[in-house]
Structure formats: C-alpha cells, structure tokens
C-alpha cells in the first residue's frame, strides 16, 4: 500500500510523539499534553478475526470522514491461546500503527466474556469453542506482551478485561466489584512492574454494565479509568436504571463506554432504534455526562454493524454514530 509522505513521517516520528504526548488521568478527566481530552470513536473488533482482509484506509476514513479520535482493537483469548503469538503481535502492531498514523488514539482490549478462572460464556458464533476463555494466566501472559510492545506509547490505552460475568449475573443485578477487584489489581500491578505507563481501563460485572461499588473501592495506582457497556434493551431501556448502574462514577474517574449500540431487526439483546435507545442514551449519557466512547462495531458482519455489505454505506446505527461523532467537531476539547 502506497502511503503519502505525511503518513510516512508520522510513522517515523511515532517514538517522539509518544514522549511528547502521554495520556494520563487527573480526577475525572483524561489529560493529553496538559489539556483535557474527550475520546470518542468506534470499536473495529478483533485485530485478527475481524480485520483480516480489511483495508488500512478504514482508519483514515474513521478519523477524517467520521470525526473519531479513538479506535478500540480486540484480541480474543482463543486467538492468543491457539495462534502463533509472534504473528498475532505483528498483525496487531500493523493495525495499531496504522490507526496511530491516521491520528487516532488506540484502546487495546483483552476480549473474554466470563469470570477470571471461572464461568465462560459459550461461543455462539462458530469457530473456537473457547473463544472467550477466562483463564487468568492467559490474560496475564497477554498483558506482559502488551506492556513490552506498547508500554512506552502514551497514545495507547489497555482495557484489561472485556466483560466480566458470573452465572449469577443472569438472574440478579448485584454488584460484585469486591470479588472482581483483586483480579484487576493483579493485572494493574503486573503491567506497572513491566514499566508500562499506559492508561488502564477496568470494569464491573454483569457484562461490564454494573459499575456500582467501584467509586468506594477503586483500584490502587495512577492513570486508571473504567469501562461501561450499554446496549439497547439494557434494564428495559429504563434510564434511571442506566444511571444507577453507572453510579455517577464519571464524577470520580474517566468512564469509557467501550461498547454500545442498537439494531432494529434482530433477535439479539441489542434490538432497538434511535428513538427508544440511541437518542435518550446520547442525550443523557454520551453528551449529558460527557463520556468517552467507542461504539460497537465498525463492521458489515459483527453486530450491531455500522456498515452495510459494501462497507461504505452506513446502516441506521452507523448513521447515528457518524452523526454523533460529527456533531462533536466543535464541542470536543
């Protein structure tokens, strides 16, 4: 792929840029080069499974055409477990560097769905049955590698665990942060011992929806933020329940809605429309509480999808995300 000279210079200057600008956390604000910054963009899925054969020009389109300033890249546990890790790291680096060259910040996400060393959500999509393997040693090996590869680049954030969930989360709405917190603290300590200064993102149980209890017992350490996942239909679209599960954590720490979305025609849990989910969620939370976000998912296949089969025409959800990002052109610091 032929790159313009400016793009090439940005690649060559990456180490210098990392030293010149390093994301950090100050109270509820994310800071970059001494000023608050609001990160809003899209999740592009697994760097191996979702990005295979996809054009690198996606990142320029996301940044310039959609006015995003961040993307989220995932690695599923089964990918790290079964594939050659040197190859996985090489492919991930290409995606990360291409995104950075387009002027985007990058969230690297470890993508299990389950409880550390416990429950694992079944893979309903085909392929590896252990797609979401919650093996905690596997997670530790991944973060050691990421700390070594990206620990000096302050434009990259680490999302430590995609969606913690226990079997009990299927039937109740109980916060389990006190049980989950020790696992996250071990990951934080591991990454910091490796010398990595990146902003780290942790989350609560119930598929990253229940953040209650975190403010009272936050993780130890600097530059820590928290993730929140909300899809159409969550708590039957009761805005008061959304707020209860967020627990106003954004008043204390940066909160990233690293997954949110809706789709009109589906049997899945994210069935919804702009009217019953998108507009009220944007007004009261994304805009109203000025939350960082990456909408899920920049894809024509992974759902709720933002792109139609031609990968250029936005879906209804895609248009909503695009309009949300473009409306922030003047508002985002």
Secondary structure, DSSP 8 states (H G I E B T S, - for coil): ----HHHHHHHHTHHHHHHH---EEETTEEEETTEE---EEEEEEETTTTTTT--THHHHIIIIIS---EEEEEE-HHHHHHS-HHHHHHHHHHHHHHHHHTT-EEEEEE--BB-TTS-B----SSS-TTTT---HHHHHHHHHHHHHHHTT-TTEEEE--SB---GGGGT-----HHHHHHHHHHHHHHHHHTT----EEEE-HHHHTB-TTTTTS--SSSSEEEEEEEETTGGGG-HHHHHHHHTTGGGTS-EEEEEEE-BSS-SSTTB--IIIIIHHHIIIIIITTT-EEEEE--SSSSSS-SB-TTSSSB-HHHHHHHHHHHHTTTT--
